[in-house]
Amino acid sequence: MDKLIIKGGKHLKGEIEISGAKNAALPVMAASMLAAGENTISRVPDLRDVKTMGRLLSNMGAEFYYEPHRAIIRTDRIKKLEAPYELVKEMRASVLVLGPMVARFGRARVSLPGGCAIGARPINLHLMGLEKMGARIELEAGYVKATAKRLKGATIYFDTSTVTGTENLMMAATLAKGTTVLENAAREPEVIDLAEALKKMGARINGAGESLIEIEGVEELKPVNHTVIPDRIEAGTFMTIAGMTGGDITIRGCMLEHLHAFIMKLQEAGLRFEKAKDGVRVLGPARPRAIDIETAPYPGFPTDMQAQFMALMSIAQGTSIVTETIFENRFMHVAELMRMGADISFKGSTATVKGIKKLKGANVMATDLRASASLVVAALRAEGETTIHRLYHLDRGYEKMEKKLRGLRADVKREKG
């Protein structure tokens, strides 16, 4: 397994370009199944999860080609309406093919999802919604089997906000007979981006980005040519790196409105933001101030930035309280940060972080995607050398992270394992 070796202590400076959002690209790739023909999706990051989705679509009979930052998907020869365990276990987002398959072909067989081990993340709300739309749902040997002659519009209420559930049912509803209303829908920018792609395909969708989305089903859709939005979590991670290293980093190609709550917290911690051409300049303090955060569905503080922010708070002046409300098992990075000297304790969903002046390099292990990012953030500040093992987690969500860091004058190298 590859590992990343970082010698910390440098004040990082320079410019980086934000890649396309993985969490926007994956649902649009799944949506390509809704119509026959050639789909072109641009600003697609070169990531392991993107390749996994490509393999999944290819396994079904689609033709998948990946060029630098562009995916081309032909979907007129799909025959195998199954997402097998061998592929789905690698990535939870694979469940996004369920709605499109049932909507267009009337049946689907999808393995229960895998991905990062940060919580149960069940798909019961996806299945409940499909049942309300007239699908017959059966669970057999770890697979979901869904069948329907044609889905029918329905009013669906989500007990809890679910991004993939909203996306899956929004895609399914585009070809359903009648009107579907999604209540308490997820409001994330990635949901809006998917809706924009679907509308280019001929879907009739109103309210994406609000808690109530209305979809009027159509008879058929056409292939799409779409450019996905920038990755707000990558942008937020590099903002945190600027704060961690007392850096001066200009981040280009990001959409600041997607990170409003997060940026407000960084400003409270002492980071400064200045307008720059096509982006923002972020200046970090010598040492940040400790502040409290609580994760929440969008537009609140993103759970995908909690681990990175905790790393920042580990060297802050004072004590901060970090409360995680989205996933029940998202403090796995704490033990690894403590190996670097961080003073963190937690009980249930709340962590207490007592800031210290210095972290020290150590051998650490990535346990999930965002945990791996938090270890990179910490290592860039730590004295000495840090080796981050199980780097495949980082590769699931960050495109060429070490190359971008070296462009900021960081001392980073990857070693093949």
C-alpha positions in Angstrom: 0.0 0.0 0.0 1.2 3.5 -0.8 2.2 5.9 2.0 2.8 9.6 2.2 5.8 11.0 4.0 5.6 14.6 5.1 8.2 16.8 6.8 6.2 19.5 8.6 6.9 23.0 9.9 6.9 25.0 6.6 4.7 28.0 6.0 3.0 27.0 2.8 2.6 29.6 0.1 1.4 29.6 -3.5 -1.7 28.8 -5.7 -3.8 25.8 -6.3 -6.6 24.9 -8.6 -9.6 23.1 -7.2 -10.7 19.9 -8.9 -14.2 18.9 -9.8 -16.4 17.5 -7.0 -16.4 13.8 -6.7 -19.7 13.9 -4.9 -21.2 15.8 -7.9 -19.5 13.7 -10.6 -20.7 10.3 -9.3 -24.4 11.0 -9.3 -24.3 12.6 -12.8 -22.4 9.5 -14.0 -25.2 7.3 -12.5 -27.8 9.6 -14.2 -26.3 8.8 -17.6 -28.2 5.5 -17.3 -31.5 7.3 -17.6 -31.1 7.8 -21.4 -29.7 6.0 -24.4 -26.7 7.6 -26.1 -23.4 9.3 -25.5 -23.0 11.4 -22.3 -20.1 13.8 -21.8 -19.3 14.9 -18.3 -16.5 17.5 -17.8 -14.4 18.5 -14.8 -14.5 14.9 -13.5 -11.6 14.4 -11.1 -9.1 11.6 -11.6 -10.0 9.6 -8.5 -10.4 6.0 -7.5 -14.1 6.4 -6.8 -14.7 7.8 -10.3 -12.9 4.8 -11.8 -15.0 2.4 -9.6 -18.2 4.0 -10.9 -16.8 3.6 -14.5 -16.2 -0.1 -13.9 -19.6 -0.5 -12.4 -21.3 1.1 -15.5 -19.1 -0.9 -17.8 -20.0 -4.1 -16.0 -23.6 -3.3 -16.9 -22.9 -2.9 -20.6 -22.2 0.8 -20.8 -19.1 2.0 -22.6 -16.9 4.2 -20.3 -13.9 6.3 -21.4 -12.0 8.6 -19.1 -9.8 11.4 -20.5 -8.1 14.0 -18.4 -11.0 15.5 -16.4 -13.7 14.2 -18.8 -15.8 11.1 -18.7 -17.6 9.8 -21.8 -20.4 7.2 -21.2 -22.4 5.4 -23.9 -25.5 3.9 -22.4 -27.5 2.4 -25.3 -26.3 -1.2 -24.7 -27.0 -1.7 -21.0 -28.1 -5.3 -20.5 -26.9 -6.5 -17.1 -29.1 -4.7 -14.5 -27.0 -5.6 -11.5 -24.4 -3.9 -9.3 -22.3 -6.7 -7.9 -20.9 -6.9 -4.4 -17.3 -6.9 -5.7 -17.7 -3.3 -6.9 -20.4 -1.9 -4.6 -18.3 -2.8 -1.5 -15.6 -0.4 -2.6 -17.9 2.7 -2.7 -21.2 3.5 -1.1 -22.1 5.9 -3.9 -22.6 2.8 -6.1 -26.2 2.6 -4.7 -27.0 5.7 -6.9 -27.5 3.3 -9.9 -30.6 1.8 -8.2 -33.0 4.6 -9.0 -32.0 5.1 -12.6 -32.1 1.4 -13.4 -35.6 0.9 -12.0 -36.9 4.1 -13.7 -35.6 3.2 -17.2 -35.5 -0.6 -17.2 -38.1 -1.5 -14.6 -35.8 -3.6 -12.5 -32.5 -3.6 -10.7 -30.4 -5.8 -8.4 -27.9 -3.9 -6.3 -25.6 -5.1 -3.5 -26.0 -3.4 -0.2 -23.4 -0.6 -0.2 -20.0 -0.3 1.4 -17.5 2.6 1.5 -15.9 4.4 4.5 -16.7 2.8 7.8 -17.9 6.0 9.5 -21.3 4.8 10.4 -24.2 2.6 9.4 -25.6 4.9 6.7 -28.5 2.6 5.8 -30.4 3.0 2.6 -33.9 2.4 4.1 -35.0 5.8 3.0 -34.1 5.0 -0.6 -36.1 1.8 -0.5 -39.0 3.4 1.3 -39.2 6.1 -1.5 -39.1 3.5 -4.3 -41.9 1.5 -2.6 -44.0 4.6 -2.4 -43.5 5.1 -6.1 -44.8 1.6 -6.8 -41.6 -0.5 -6.8 -41.6 -4.0 -5.3 -38.6 -4.3 -3.0 -37.0 -7.6 -2.0 -33.9 -8.2 0.1 -32.0 -11.4 -0.7 -28.5 -12.6 0.2 -27.2 -9.0 0.7 -28.8 -7.6 -2.4 -31.7 -5.3 -3.0 -34.0 -6.4 -5.8 -36.4 -3.7 -7.1 -39.0 -4.2 -9.9 -41.7 -1.9 -11.3 -43.5 -1.8 -14.7 -43.3 2.0 -14.4 -42.7 4.1 -11.3 -45.5 6.4 -10.3 -45.3 9.9 -8.7 -45.6 10.1 -4.9 -45.1 12.4 -2.0 -42.1 11.2 0.0 -40.9 12.5 3.3 -37.4 11.9 4.5 -37.2 11.4 8.3 -33.6 12.6 8.1 -31.8 14.6 5.5 -30.1 12.2 3.0 -28.0 13.4 0.1 -27.8 10.1 -1.8 -31.4 9.3 -0.9 -32.6 12.6 -2.4 -30.4 12.1 -5.5 -31.5 8.5 -6.0 -35.2 9.3 -5.8 -34.9 12.5 -7.8 -33.4 10.5 -10.6 -36.0 7.8 -10.3 -38.8 10.4 -10.4 -37.7 11.9 -13.7 -39.2 9.0 -15.6 -42.1 8.2 -13.3 -45.7 8.7 -14.3 -47.0 11.9 -12.6 -45.5 14.2 -10.1 -43.2 13.3 -7.2 -42.6 15.6 -4.2 -39.6 15.1 -2.0 -40.0 16.7 1.5 -37.1 17.4 3.9 -34.8 16.9 0.9 -31.1 17.4 1.1 -30.0 20.9 0.1 -26.4 20.3 -0.8 -24.8 22.0 -3.8 -24.2 18.5 -5.3 -28.0 17.9 -5.3 -28.5 21.2 -7.2 -25.8 20.2 -9.7 -27.4 16.8 -10.3 -30.8 18.6 -10.8 -29.1 20.9 -13.4 -27.7 17.9 -15.3 -31.1 16.2 -15.2 -32.8 19.3 -16.5 -30.4 19.4 -19.4 -31.5 15.8 -20.2 -35.2 17.0 -20.3 -36.3 16.5 -16.7 -38.8 18.8 -15.1 -37.5 19.7 -11.6 -38.3 22.6 -9.3 -37.0 23.4 -5.9 -33.5 21.8 -5.9 -31.5 23.4 -3.2 -34.6 23.8 -1.0 -36.2 21.3 1.4 -39.1 20.6 -1.0 -38.3 19.3 -4.5 -41.0 18.7 -7.1 -40.3 16.4 -10.1 -42.8 16.0 -13.0 -42.1 12.8 -14.7 -41.5 12.7 -18.5 -41.7 9.8 -21.1 -38.0 9.8 -21.9 -34.7 11.7 -21.4 -31.8 12.5 -23.7 -28.0 12.2 -23.1 -26.3 15.0 -21.3 -23.3 17.2 -21.8 -22.5 18.7 -18.3 -19.7 20.2 -16.3 -19.7 19.4 -12.6 -19.1 22.0 -9.9 -15.8 22.4 -8.0 -15.1 20.3 -4.9 -16.0 22.4 -1.9 -14.5 19.9 0.5 -11.1 20.0 -1.3 -11.3 23.8 -1.2 -12.1 23.7 2.6 -9.3 21.3 3.2 -6.7 23.7 1.6 -8.2 26.6 3.6 -7.6 24.6 6.7 -4.0 23.9 5.6 -3.4 27.6 5.2 -4.6 28.1 8.8 -2.6 25.1 10.1 0.7 26.3 8.5 0.4 30.0 8.9 0.3 29.9 5.2 -0.6 32.2 2.3 -2.6 30.2 -0.2 -4.6 31.4 -3.2 -7.3 28.9 -4.0 -8.7 29.2 -7.5 -11.8 27.7 -9.1 -13.8 27.3 -5.8 -17.3 28.6 -5.1 -17.2 30.4 -1.8 -21.0 30.4 -1.4 -20.8 26.6 -1.0 -18.6 27.0 2.1 -20.2 30.0 3.9 -20.7 28.4 7.3 -17.2 26.8 7.3 -15.5 30.1 6.2 -17.3 31.9 9.0 -15.8 29.5 11.5 -12.3 29.8 10.0 -12.6 33.6 10.3 -13.5 33.2 14.0 -10.4 31.1 14.4 -8.3 34.0 13.0 -7.9 33.2 9.3 -8.1 36.1 6.8 -9.8 35.9 3.4 -9.1 38.3 0.5 -10.6 38.3 -2.9 -8.4 37.1 -5.7 -9.0 36.6 -9.4 -11.0 33.4 -9.9 -10.8 32.6 -6.3 -9.7 33.6 -2.8 -6.5 34.2 -0.9 -6.4 32.6 2.5 -3.9 33.8 5.2 -3.3 31.8 8.3 -2.4 33.1 11.7 0.7 32.1 13.6 -1.6 30.1 15.8 -5.4 29.9 15.5 -8.0 30.6 18.2 -10.0 27.8 19.7 -13.7 27.8 18.7 -16.5 25.3 19.0 -18.3 23.7 16.0 -21.2 21.4 15.5 -21.8 19.6 12.2 -25.1 19.9 10.5 -26.7 19.2 7.1 -26.1 21.9 4.5 -26.0 24.9 4.8 -24.5 24.1 8.2 -21.0 23.1 9.1 -20.1 20.2 6.8 -19.4 16.8 8.5 -16.8 16.2 5.7 -14.7 19.0 7.2 -15.0 18.0 10.9 -11.8 15.9 11.0 -9.7 18.5 9.2 -11.0 21.3 11.5 -10.3 19.2 14.6 -6.6 18.9 13.4 -6.6 22.7 13.2 -8.0 23.0 16.7 -5.3 20.7 18.0 -2.8 23.5 17.9 -5.2 26.3 18.7 -5.0 28.7 21.6 -7.5 27.4 24.1 -10.0 24.5 24.2 -12.6 23.7 21.6 -15.6 21.5 21.6 -16.4 19.5 18.4 -19.9 17.9 18.1 -20.6 15.5 15.3 -24.4 15.1 14.6 -24.4 13.4 11.2 -22.4 10.1 11.6 -22.1 8.1 14.8 -18.5 6.8 14.1 -16.7 9.8 12.8 -14.0 10.3 15.4 -11.7 7.5 14.2 -9.0 10.1 13.4 -8.7 11.1 17.1 -6.5 8.2 18.1 -4.1 8.9 15.2 -4.0 12.7 16.0 -3.1 11.7 19.6 -0.2 9.7 18.3 1.1 13.1 17.1 0.7 14.6 20.5 -2.8 16.1 20.2 -4.7 16.4 23.5 -8.2 15.2 22.6 -10.8 13.3 24.6 -14.3 12.3 23.4 -17.5 10.8 24.7 -20.3 9.8 22.4 -20.6 12.5 19.7 -18.6 15.2 21.4 -14.8 15.8 21.4 -12.9 18.1 23.7 -9.7 19.5 22.0 -7.2 21.2 24.2 -4.8 23.1 21.9 -1.1 22.5 22.3 1.8 24.5 20.8 3.4 21.7 18.8 2.5 18.4 17.2 5.2 15.8 16.5 5.7 13.6 13.5 4.7 10.0 13.8 3.6 6.9 12.0 -0.2 7.1 11.5 -2.9 5.2 9.7 -5.8 6.6 7.6 -9.1 5.0 8.6 -11.4 6.8 6.1 -11.3 9.5 3.5 -11.7 12.6 5.6 -9.6 11.2 8.5 -6.8 10.8 6.0 -7.1 14.5 5.1 -7.0 15.5 8.7 -3.7 13.6 9.1 -2.2 15.4 6.1 -3.3 18.7 7.7 -1.7 17.8 11.0 1.5 16.5 9.5 2.1 19.7 7.6 2.4 21.5 11.0 4.1 18.8 13.0 7.8 18.8 13.9 9.8 16.1 12.1 8.5 13.5 9.8 5.1 11.9 9.6 4.3 8.8 7.6 0.6 8.3 6.6 -0.2 4.7 5.8 -3.2 3.2 3.9 -3.1 6.1 1.5 -5.8 4.6 -0.7 -8.4 6.4 1.5 -7.0 9.8 0.5 -6.9 8.8 -3.2 -10.7 8.2 -3.1 -11.4 11.9 -2.7 -8.4 14.1 -3.4 -6.9 14.4 -6.8 -3.0 14.5 -6.9 -2.9 15.8 -3.3 0.9 15.5 -3.0 1.5 17.3 -6.3 -0.7 20.2 -5.2 1.1 20.3 -1.8 4.5 20.4 -3.4 3.3 23.3 -5.5 2.8 25.1 -2.2 6.4 24.3 -1.2 5.5 21.4 1.1 8.0 18.7 1.7 5.9 15.7 0.6 6.6 12.5 -1.1 4.7 9.3 -1.9 6.3 5.9 -1.6 4.8 2.9 -3.3 3.9 0.1 -1.0 
